[in-house]
Amino acid sequence: MITKFIQLLIAIFALIPLGCTGRDSGERPQLLVAAAASLLKVSHPLEAAFQRSGAGEVTFSFASSGQLEQQIRQGAPFDVYIPAAHSFSQSLEQDGFVEGQAQLFALGRLAAWSRQFEMESLEELREDRIRRVAVANPRFAPYGVAAQEALQASGLWQALQPKLVYGESVAHAFQMAETGNAEVALVAVALVQDAGRPYLPIEQSLHRPIEQTAVVLRRSENKQAAQAFVEFLSTAEARRILEEYGFGLP
């Protein structure tokens, strides 16, 4: 009798960890996504759409692609990395920081935007009324590289040197123009298409493609959910959202 009672207690206590510890089977994974600042606005509808799928919940951390790469190398606990240039993903892949290969899901578009006036061509940047032109720092931000290439191809890069001011990211460059600290910013269409002012699209032939890629990071503890999010970015729903915010599709 006592033996049977002890066996019953053992069976009961063996079940306790299943209900009291670990992750509940109904709890959705929490993903931390390191995303290029060009995704700042489009992240909200993308996040909502992904969470409706039930595959997990997403929290974004925004900075320039280069700054985020440095954070990952220093051990930041991100699950997914979304830079605005394939080269950043490739660099981490070569050094063993990623799981699998990066997925190209969108093409960024560059625009000239001003809170004060409409522009019809980049040549207007030479005019005296424009004293400061904000761009993302090309050392860390692919949109800054694209802006530099576009200005070089237009024969404006050297002439505009005294006017150029650099933001830490493309979102910071946009903020400079939005607050009046620069008359014009060369930034992502995704940041200005709903800003209440017209913008000048910059010819994509003037710069190399701005490749928005996504990759799962090796240190992620939620690799299955992280991979699901990477794959979600290429679904019909995600592509529709990205197009609405001015991204091109590969």
C-alpha positions in Angstrom: 0.0 0.0 0.0 2.8 2.4 1.0 4.7 1.4 -2.2 1.7 2.2 -4.4 1.3 5.6 -2.6 4.9 6.5 -3.2 4.7 5.5 -6.8 1.6 7.7 -7.2 3.5 10.7 -5.6 6.4 10.1 -8.0 4.0 10.1 -11.0 2.4 13.4 -9.8 5.7 15.2 -9.2 7.0 14.0 -12.5 4.1 15.9 -14.2 4.6 19.2 -12.3 7.5 20.5 -14.5 5.3 20.2 -17.6 2.8 22.6 -16.2 5.0 24.9 -14.1 8.2 25.4 -15.9 9.4 25.9 -19.5 7.5 27.6 -22.3 3.8 27.0 -22.6 3.0 25.2 -25.9 0.5 28.0 -26.6 3.0 30.8 -26.0 4.3 32.5 -29.2 8.0 33.0 -29.7 9.3 36.6 -29.2 11.6 37.7 -31.9 14.1 40.6 -31.8 14.8 41.9 -35.2 17.7 44.2 -36.1 16.4 46.3 -39.0 17.8 49.0 -41.2 16.2 52.4 -40.4 14.6 52.5 -43.9 12.1 49.9 -42.5 11.0 52.2 -39.6 7.5 53.0 -40.9 6.7 49.8 -42.9 7.7 47.7 -39.8 4.3 48.4 -38.2 2.1 46.8 -40.8 4.6 44.0 -41.4 4.7 43.3 -37.7 0.9 43.2 -37.4 0.6 40.9 -40.4 3.2 38.4 -39.1 1.6 38.3 -35.7 -1.8 37.5 -37.2 -0.2 34.4 -38.7 0.4 33.1 -35.2 4.1 32.2 -35.9 5.5 34.6 -33.3 5.7 38.2 -32.2 8.3 40.8 -33.3 10.1 43.6 -31.7 12.3 45.8 -34.0 15.5 47.6 -33.2 16.5 50.2 -35.8 19.8 51.7 -36.7 22.0 51.9 -39.8 23.0 48.5 -41.3 26.6 49.0 -40.4 25.8 49.9 -36.8 23.6 46.8 -36.4 26.3 44.6 -37.9 28.7 45.9 -35.2 26.2 45.2 -32.5 25.7 41.6 -33.8 29.5 41.0 -33.8 29.6 42.3 -30.2 27.0 39.7 -29.1 23.7 41.6 -29.3 20.8 39.0 -28.8 19.0 39.5 -32.1 17.2 36.7 -33.9 17.0 38.2 -37.4 19.1 40.8 -39.2 17.6 43.0 -42.0 20.2 45.3 -43.5 19.7 47.4 -46.6 22.6 45.9 -48.5 23.4 42.3 -49.2 27.1 42.9 -48.5 26.4 43.2 -44.7 24.7 39.9 -44.6 27.5 38.3 -46.6 30.1 39.7 -44.2 28.4 38.1 -41.2 27.9 34.9 -43.1 31.6 34.6 -43.9 32.4 35.0 -40.2 29.9 32.4 -39.0 27.3 34.7 -37.5 24.3 33.6 -39.5 22.2 30.5 -40.1 21.6 29.7 -43.7 21.6 32.3 -46.5 20.2 35.8 -46.6 16.9 36.3 -48.5 16.5 39.3 -50.8 12.9 40.5 -50.3 12.7 44.1 -51.4 14.6 46.9 -53.3 14.9 50.2 -51.6 14.2 53.5 -53.5 15.9 56.8 -53.0 14.3 60.2 -53.0 15.0 63.9 -52.4 12.6 65.4 -49.9 12.1 68.8 -48.4 9.7 70.2 -45.9 10.0 73.7 -47.4 9.6 73.3 -51.2 9.1 71.0 -54.1 12.0 69.8 -56.2 12.0 68.9 -59.9 15.6 67.9 -60.4 18.8 67.2 -58.4 20.4 70.2 -60.1 18.4 72.4 -57.7 20.7 71.3 -54.9 23.2 73.8 -56.3 21.0 76.7 -55.6 21.7 79.2 -52.7 18.4 78.6 -51.1 19.6 75.1 -50.2 22.3 75.5 -47.6 22.3 72.0 -46.1 21.7 68.6 -47.7 21.3 65.7 -45.3 22.4 62.1 -46.3 23.0 59.0 -44.3 26.6 58.4 -43.5 27.9 56.2 -46.3 30.3 54.4 -43.9 27.4 52.7 -42.2 24.2 53.2 -44.3 23.5 51.8 -47.7 21.1 54.6 -48.5 24.1 57.0 -47.8 26.1 55.0 -50.3 23.3 55.2 -52.9 23.0 59.0 -52.3 26.7 59.5 -52.8 26.6 57.4 -56.0 23.6 59.3 -57.4 25.3 62.6 -56.7 28.5 61.5 -58.3 26.7 60.2 -61.4 24.9 63.6 -61.6 28.2 65.5 -61.4 27.1 67.1 -58.0 29.1 65.3 -55.4 32.2 67.6 -55.3 30.1 70.8 -55.7 27.9 69.9 -52.8 30.6 69.0 -50.3 30.2 72.3 -48.3 26.5 71.6 -48.0 26.4 68.0 -46.9 25.5 67.0 -43.4 25.5 63.3 -42.3 23.0 61.4 -40.3 23.8 58.3 -38.4 21.1 56.5 -40.4 18.7 57.2 -43.2 16.0 57.9 -40.6 18.3 60.4 -38.9 18.9 62.2 -42.2 15.2 62.4 -42.8 14.7 63.8 -39.3 17.2 66.6 -40.1 15.1 67.8 -43.0 11.8 67.3 -41.1 13.0 69.5 -38.3 14.5 72.2 -40.5 18.2 71.4 -39.8 18.6 70.7 -43.5 16.6 72.0 -46.4 16.8 68.7 -48.3 17.4 65.1 -47.4 18.3 62.2 -49.7 16.5 59.3 -48.1 14.3 56.2 -48.5 11.0 56.6 -50.3 9.5 54.4 -47.5 10.2 57.2 -45.0 8.7 60.1 -47.0 5.8 58.7 -49.1 3.4 59.6 -46.3 5.2 62.7 -44.9 2.7 65.1 -46.3 5.0 66.7 -48.8 5.9 65.8 -52.4 9.3 64.1 -53.0 11.6 63.7 -56.0 12.2 60.1 -56.9 15.9 59.6 -57.8 16.6 57.6 -60.9 17.6 54.1 -59.9 20.1 53.9 -62.7 22.2 56.5 -60.8 23.2 54.1 -58.1 23.6 50.4 -57.4 20.5 48.5 -56.2 19.6 49.0 -52.5 19.0 45.3 -51.5 16.9 44.8 -48.5 17.8 41.3 -47.2 16.9 39.2 -44.2 18.8 36.4 -42.5 18.5 34.3 -39.3 21.3 34.8 -36.8 23.1 31.8 -35.4 22.8 32.8 -31.8 19.0 33.0 -32.0 17.1 30.7 -29.6 14.0 30.8 -31.8 15.4 29.8 -35.2 12.3 28.2 -36.4 10.2 31.3 -35.8 13.0 33.5 -37.1 13.1 31.5 -40.3 9.3 31.8 -40.5 9.6 35.6 -40.3 12.3 35.7 -43.0 10.1 33.6 -45.3 7.1 35.8 -44.4 8.8 38.8 -45.9 8.5 37.2 -49.4 4.8 36.3 -49.0 2.1 38.0 -51.1 0.8 39.9 -48.1 4.2 41.2 -47.2 5.0 42.2 -50.8 1.8 44.1 -51.0 2.7 46.1 -47.8 6.2 46.8 -49.1 4.9 48.1 -52.4 2.5 50.4 -50.6 5.5 52.0 -48.8 7.5 52.5 -52.0 9.7 49.5 -52.1 10.5 47.6 -55.3 10.2 43.9 -55.5 13.0 41.6 -56.6 
